[in-house]
Amino acid sequence: MELTELRNRLEREKGKCLHIENTITKIKTDLIVNKRSLRQHEQAREIIREAGLKTQQELQIHISDITSLALEAVFDNPYQLVAEFVQRRNKTECDLYFVREGERTDPLSATGGGAVDVASFALRVASWSMQFPRSSNTIILDEPLKYLSSEYQEQGSAMIKEISKKLGIQFLIITHNETLASYANRTFKTTIRKGTTNINRY
């Protein structure tokens, strides 16, 4: 009876041992598969990271070039706009700042509004030009040069007209600025009388 029990116990232990060996084999196989998958994910992540960096560099150049050209077309001693991508709270954000003679300046707090007006306009154009597929080539602007001083109104207006011509963009501009209006291909004047809006072409 004891011998039979010992044999049964031995068989049970063999079964447990076989189960453990099978489990170990499966874990080793899973480990190999997971290591291979991890390497592939790391390679994919590196490819995505490199592609992201390249895209950011191209965006930096594109944004900076268009905006800096617009500023150069208007001002005698212009700022350059620089776009810098930074990581904050696990997100990529874009910081914009002006540079002149090696000095960085916060566009919103340390410069006249005219430079910000020109830069804002150029950023709208840069944003539109990067769309794929592009939306309609019509951009609506409300007083785009309202903070630009009178001495630069001619250059600013000419810059907008030149960009319109070169890029094939139609700008619909709402403005009280007579200098800017004089550069338009067509001008409409609106008046309100007794609650009715009247539109006259000039």
Secondary structure, 3 states (H helix, E strand, C coil): CHHHHHHHHHHHHHHHHHHHHHHHHHHHHHHHHHHHHHHHHHHHHHHHHHHHHHHHHHHHHHHHHHHHHHHHHHCCCCCEEEEEEEEECCEEEEEEEEEECCEEECCCCCCCHHHHHHHHHHHHHHHHHCCCCCCCCEEEEECCCCCCCHHHHHHHHHHHHHHHHHHCCEEEEECCCHHHHHCCCCCEEEEEECCEEEEEEC
